[in-house]
Amino acid sequence: MSELFVGLMSGTSLDGVDAVLADFPDGRPRVLGHAHRSFSPALHDTLLALCQPDENEIDRSQRAAIELAHLYADLTLALLASAGKDHGTVSAIGCHGQTIRHMPALGYTVQLNAPAILAERTGIRVVSDFRARDIAAGGQGAPLVPAFHADLFGNGKRRAILNLGGMANLTLLAPDEAVRGFDCGPANALMDTWITERLGRAYDADGRWAASGQVDTALLERLLAHPFFAQKPPKSCGREQFNLPWLYAHLPERLVEQDVQATLAELTARSVAQALTDAGFRADEVLVCGGGAYNGHLMQRIAACTGCTVRSTAQEGVPPEQVEALAFAWLARCTVKGTPGNRPEVTGARGLRVLGTLWPA
């Protein structure tokens, strides 16, 4: 029996929105369509600025949330049109929203969204606010995708699923072991911000600029001294910890710009390798999703640092840019069915919880 859900994801990399239309004919997801839309430069800059305290945040954040909701709606309607599906055939939209502040230690997390507008525009009920219930139960509220990773990629092998978005997070899958997962540090956020700052480019295509530089070992060690890397799971991170001011505070007086980029790529690779070691997890392979899967230099450095076979999730049938959006289609389905979507062993919550808030069409 067909069960259609839309998943929408805009992550900390701030590269735009991914949308997938998924069917669950036998309980497992099958992607019927995918669409992407980049943020306008103005919206990108607004969202990036809102990650740090500033003036008039309430008004600016709500205006941005409304703009986001219309972008989500436009993309959803375009996705359905391209797939030849009517909105009435879709059970729900799972929309994570745009994280601008994640402070689980203080009991809150903020994902910009206007789900009422999204429901009104599309005529489809919306599931949003996925993190809040887990945090209310004492958890980190993130990462939420390990349960989905286990369902999609669990196949009896010892696998690490590595999402390289703005931040990097790992899911550890092994036969007869509880699913584990946690954030392990920055990924694209710092590299993208640095190349934008220095060269005016949105990202380092295939990691070529990083590959042209040399790792500054002294800088790398200063960056790796951040307390987050020594913290034991459950743990999650964001631009609150890893941002441009933090990077500038550690830069040497004399620097070679491409050497900084090379060092940031190495920071991601080393922190992933260290996280696997600290977890005592020997992976047969590392499957990579998120935009970082298209960074050839970074993929090579992760393979070198971990000593593992490193492959894209595309080789498992799901392109890297679709995995996170597909996860929120899956999580929306869990909400609609009243099925818990968190993993307490991952987030640290007191138990299994049904996640999300449902907005009627």
C-alpha positions as CSV (number, residue, x, y, z in Angstrom):
1,M,0.0,0.0,0.0
2,S,1.4,3.4,-1.0
3,E,2.2,5.9,1.8
4,L,3.6,9.2,0.5
5,F,5.5,11.6,2.7
6,V,7.6,14.7,1.9
7,G,10.8,15.4,3.8
8,L,12.3,18.9,3.9
9,M,15.8,19.6,5.3
10,S,17.8,22.8,5.5
11,G,20.9,22.2,7.6
12,T,23.7,24.2,9.3
13,S,25.7,24.3,6.0
14,L,23.1,26.9,4.9
15,D,23.4,25.8,1.2
16,G,19.6,25.7,0.8
17,V,16.7,23.3,1.0
18,D,16.5,19.6,-0.1
19,A,13.1,18.0,-0.6
20,V,12.2,14.4,-1.2
21,L,9.0,12.7,-2.0
22,A,9.1,9.2,-0.5
23,D,6.8,6.2,-0.6
24,F,6.8,3.5,2.1
25,P,5.1,0.6,0.4
26,D,6.5,-2.0,2.7
27,G,7.6,0.3,5.6
28,R,10.9,1.0,3.9
29,P,11.4,4.3,2.1
30,R,11.6,4.6,-1.7
31,V,12.5,8.0,-3.2
32,L,10.1,9.1,-5.9
33,G,11.5,12.5,-6.5
34,H,14.1,15.0,-5.2
35,A,14.4,18.8,-5.6
36,H,16.8,21.4,-4.3
37,R,16.6,25.2,-4.0
38,S,19.5,27.4,-2.8
39,F,18.9,30.3,-0.4
40,S,19.1,33.7,-1.8
41,P,22.3,35.6,-0.8
42,A,20.2,37.8,1.5
43,L,18.4,35.0,3.2
44,H,21.7,33.1,3.6
45,D,23.3,36.1,5.3
46,T,20.3,36.6,7.5
47,L,20.3,33.0,8.7
48,L,24.0,33.0,9.3
49,A,23.8,36.3,11.3
50,L,20.9,34.9,13.4
51,C,23.2,32.1,14.7
52,Q,24.9,34.7,16.9
53,P,23.2,37.2,19.3
54,D,22.4,40.5,17.7
55,E,19.9,43.3,17.7
56,N,16.2,42.9,17.0
57,E,16.4,39.1,16.8
58,I,12.7,38.4,17.4
59,D,11.5,40.5,14.4
60,R,14.4,39.4,12.1
61,S,14.0,35.7,13.0
62,Q,10.2,35.7,12.4
63,R,10.5,37.5,9.1
64,A,13.1,34.9,8.1
65,A,10.9,32.0,9.3
66,I,8.0,33.3,7.1
67,E,10.4,33.6,4.1
68,L,11.6,30.1,4.7
69,A,8.1,28.7,4.9
70,H,7.2,30.1,1.5
71,L,10.4,28.7,0.1
72,Y,9.6,25.3,1.6
73,A,6.1,25.5,0.1
74,D,7.3,26.5,-3.3
75,L,9.8,23.7,-3.3
76,T,7.2,21.1,-2.1
77,L,4.7,22.1,-4.8
78,A,7.3,22.0,-7.5
79,L,8.4,18.6,-6.3
80,L,4.9,17.2,-6.4
81,A,4.3,18.7,-9.8
82,S,7.5,17.1,-11.2
83,A,6.5,13.7,-9.7
84,G,2.9,14.0,-11.1
85,K,1.4,13.7,-7.6
86,D,-1.5,15.6,-6.2
87,H,-1.2,17.2,-2.7
88,G,-4.1,15.1,-1.5
89,T,-2.1,11.9,-1.9
90,V,0.6,13.0,0.6
91,S,0.1,11.9,4.2
92,A,2.3,14.6,5.7
93,I,5.4,16.8,5.3
94,G,8.2,16.4,7.7
95,C,10.0,19.8,8.0
96,H,12.9,20.1,10.3
97,G,13.3,23.9,10.0
98,Q,16.4,26.0,10.1
99,T,18.5,25.7,13.3
100,I,19.8,29.0,14.5
101,R,20.4,28.1,18.1
102,H,20.9,24.7,19.8
103,M,21.4,24.9,23.5
104,P,20.3,21.5,25.0
105,A,22.2,22.1,28.2
106,L,19.9,25.1,28.8
107,G,16.9,23.1,27.8
108,Y,16.1,24.7,24.4
109,T,16.6,24.6,20.7
110,V,15.4,26.9,18.0
111,Q,14.6,25.9,14.4
112,L,13.1,28.7,12.3
113,N,9.9,27.5,10.7
114,A,6.3,28.6,10.1
115,P,4.5,25.3,9.7
116,A,1.1,26.9,9.6
117,I,2.0,28.8,6.5
118,L,3.5,25.6,5.0
119,A,0.3,23.7,5.7
120,E,-1.9,26.5,4.4
121,R,0.1,26.9,1.2
122,T,0.4,23.2,0.3
123,G,-2.9,21.8,1.7
124,I,-0.8,19.0,3.5
125,R,-0.5,18.5,7.2
126,V,3.0,19.3,8.5
127,V,5.1,17.7,11.2
128,S,7.7,20.0,12.7
129,D,9.6,20.8,15.9
130,F,11.2,17.4,16.1
131,R,13.9,18.1,18.7
132,A,11.8,19.6,21.5
133,R,10.3,16.5,23.0
134,D,13.6,14.7,23.2
135,I,15.1,17.7,25.0
136,A,12.1,17.8,27.3
137,A,13.0,14.2,28.2
138,G,16.5,15.2,29.1
139,G,18.1,14.5,25.8
140,Q,20.3,16.5,23.4
141,G,17.5,16.7,20.8
142,A,20.1,15.6,18.2
143,P,21.3,13.8,16.3
144,L,17.9,12.4,15.3
145,V,18.8,10.5,12.2
146,P,20.6,7.4,13.7
147,A,17.3,5.6,14.1
148,F,16.6,6.2,10.4
149,H,20.2,5.2,9.5
150,A,19.7,1.9,11.3
151,D,16.5,1.2,9.4
152,L,18.0,2.2,6.0
153,F,21.6,1.1,6.2
154,G,21.7,-1.6,8.8
155,N,22.7,-4.8,7.0
156,G,24.7,-6.9,9.4
157,K,28.0,-5.1,8.7
158,R,29.9,-2.9,11.1
159,R,29.2,0.4,9.5
160,A,29.7,4.0,10.5
161,I,27.3,6.4,8.7
162,L,28.9,9.8,8.5
163,N,26.9,12.9,7.7
164,L,29.1,15.8,6.5
165,G,26.7,18.7,6.6
166,G,27.6,22.0,8.4
167,M,28.5,19.8,11.3
168,A,29.6,16.2,11.2
169,N,27.7,13.4,12.9
170,L,28.3,9.7,13.2
171,T,25.9,6.7,13.5
172,L,27.5,3.4,14.6
173,L,25.8,0.3,13.4
174,A,26.9,-3.3,14.3
175,P,25.1,-6.6,14.6
176,D,23.7,-7.3,18.1
177,E,24.8,-3.9,19.4
178,A,22.7,-0.9,20.3
179,V,22.7,1.9,17.8
180,R,25.0,4.7,18.8
181,G,25.3,8.2,17.3
182,F,26.7,11.6,18.1
183,D,28.0,14.8,16.6
184,C,31.8,14.7,16.2
185,G,32.7,18.3,15.2
186,P,32.6,20.8,12.3
187,A,32.4,19.8,8.7
188,N,31.4,22.1,5.9
189,A,30.4,25.1,8.0
190,L,34.0,26.3,8.7
191,M,35.4,25.4,5.4
192,D,32.6,27.1,3.5
193,T,32.7,30.2,5.7
194,W,36.5,30.5,5.3
195,I,36.5,30.2,1.5
196,T,33.6,32.6,1.2
197,E,35.5,35.1,3.5
198,R,38.7,34.8,1.5
199,L,37.8,34.0,-2.1
200,G,34.1,34.9,-2.3
201,R,33.1,31.3,-3.2
202,A,30.2,29.4,-1.6
203,Y,32.2,26.2,-1.1
204,D,35.5,24.5,-2.0
205,A,34.7,22.5,-5.1
206,D,36.0,18.9,-4.6
207,G,38.3,20.3,-1.9
208,R,40.8,21.6,-4.5
209,W,41.7,24.7,-2.6
210,A,42.4,22.7,0.6
211,A,44.4,20.2,-1.5
212,S,46.6,23.1,-2.7
213,G,47.6,23.9,0.9
214,Q,49.6,22.4,3.7
215,V,48.2,21.4,7.1
216,D,49.4,23.8,9.8
217,T,50.0,21.3,12.5
218,A,50.3,23.9,15.3
219,L,46.9,25.4,14.3
220,L,45.4,22.0,14.0
221,E,46.4,21.1,17.5
222,R,45.0,24.4,18.9
223,L,41.7,23.7,17.1
224,L,41.6,20.1,18.4
225,A,42.0,21.4,21.9
226,H,38.3,22.6,21.9
227,P,36.6,20.9,24.9
228,F,33.9,19.4,22.7
229,F,36.2,16.9,21.1
230,A,37.1,15.4,24.5
231,Q,33.4,15.3,25.6
232,K,31.8,11.9,25.9
233,P,28.5,11.2,24.1
234,P,25.7,12.0,24.1
235,K,26.7,15.2,22.5
236,S,25.7,17.6,19.8
237,C,27.2,20.8,18.4
238,G,26.6,23.7,16.0
239,R,27.8,27.1,15.1
240,E,27.5,28.1,18.8
241,Q,30.9,26.2,19.3
242,F,32.4,26.3,15.8
243,N,32.3,29.6,14.0
244,L,34.4,32.2,12.3
245,P,35.3,34.2,15.5
246,W,36.4,31.0,17.2
247,L,38.6,30.2,14.2
248,Y,40.1,33.7,14.1
249,A,41.0,33.5,17.8
250,H,43.3,30.6,17.0
251,L,44.9,31.8,13.7
252,P,48.6,32.7,13.6
253,E,49.6,36.3,12.8
254,R,51.1,35.1,9.5
255,L,49.0,32.7,7.6
256,V,48.6,31.2,4.1
257,E,44.9,31.2,3.3
258,Q,44.9,27.8,1.6
259,D,46.9,26.3,4.5
260,V,44.0,27.3,6.8
261,Q,41.6,25.5,4.4
262,A,43.8,22.4,4.4
263,T,43.9,22.5,8.2
264,L,40.1,22.8,8.4
265,A,39.6,19.8,6.2
266,E,42.1,17.9,8.3
267,L,40.3,19.0,11.5
268,T,37.1,17.3,10.2
269,A,39.0,14.1,9.2
270,R,41.0,13.9,12.4
271,S,38.0,14.5,14.6
272,V,36.0,11.8,12.8
273,A,38.9,9.4,13.3
274,Q,39.3,10.3,16.9
275,A,35.6,9.9,17.6
276,L,35.6,6.4,16.2
277,T,38.7,5.5,18.3
278,D,37.2,7.0,21.4
279,A,34.0,5.0,20.8
280,G,36.1,1.8,20.5
281,F,34.3,1.2,17.2
282,R,36.0,-0.7,14.4
283,A,34.2,0.0,11.2
284,D,34.3,-2.2,8.1
285,E,33.4,0.8,6.1
286,V,32.3,4.4,6.5
287,L,29.3,5.5,4.4
288,V,29.2,9.3,3.8
289,C,26.2,11.5,3.1
290,G,25.7,15.3,3.1
291,G,27.5,17.8,0.9
292,G,30.9,16.7,2.2
293,A,30.5,13.4,0.3
294,Y,31.3,15.4,-2.9
295,N,34.5,16.8,-1.5
296,G,37.1,14.4,-2.9
297,H,40.0,15.8,-0.9
298,L,38.0,15.5,2.4
299,M,36.9,11.9,1.6
300,Q,40.6,10.9,0.9
301,R,41.7,12.5,4.2
302,I,38.9,10.7,6.2
303,A,40.0,7.4,4.6
304,A,43.6,8.1,5.5
305,C,42.9,9.1,9.1
306,T,40.4,6.3,9.8
307,G,42.1,3.5,7.9
308,C,38.6,2.5,6.7
309,T,37.0,2.1,3.3
310,V,35.1,5.3,2.7
311,R,32.1,5.3,0.3
312,S,29.3,7.6,-0.7
313,T,25.7,6.5,0.3
314,A,25.0,6.8,-3.5
315,Q,26.6,3.4,-3.7
316,E,23.8,2.1,-1.5
317,G,21.1,3.7,-3.7
318,V,20.6,7.0,-1.9
319,P,22.5,10.1,-3.1
320,P,24.2,12.0,-0.3
321,E,22.1,15.1,-0.7
322,Q,18.8,13.1,-0.2
323,V,19.6,11.3,3.0
324,E,18.8,14.0,5.5
325,A,15.5,15.0,3.8
326,L,14.5,11.4,3.5
327,A,15.2,11.0,7.2
328,F,12.6,13.7,8.0
329,A,10.0,12.0,5.7
330,W,10.7,8.9,7.8
331,L,10.4,10.7,11.1
332,A,7.2,12.4,10.0
333,R,5.8,8.9,9.3
334,C,6.8,7.9,12.8
335,T,4.9,10.8,14.2
336,V,1.8,10.2,12.2
337,K,1.8,6.5,13.3
338,G,2.6,7.3,16.9
339,T,6.0,5.5,16.7
340,P,9.0,6.8,18.7
341,G,11.5,8.5,16.6
342,N,14.4,9.1,19.0
343,R,17.0,6.7,20.3
344,P,17.7,7.3,24.0
345,E,21.1,5.7,23.8
346,V,22.0,8.3,21.2
347,T,20.5,11.5,22.6
348,G,20.5,10.7,26.3
349,A,16.8,11.1,26.7
350,R,15.0,9.3,29.5
351,G,13.2,7.0,27.1
352,L,11.6,6.5,23.7
353,R,9.4,9.5,22.7
354,V,7.1,10.3,19.8
355,L,8.7,13.4,18.2
356,G,7.2,16.4,16.5
357,T,4.2,18.6,16.4
358,L,1.4,18.0,13.9
359,W,-0.2,20.9,12.1
360,P,-3.4,20.0,10.3
361,A,-3.8,20.9,6.6
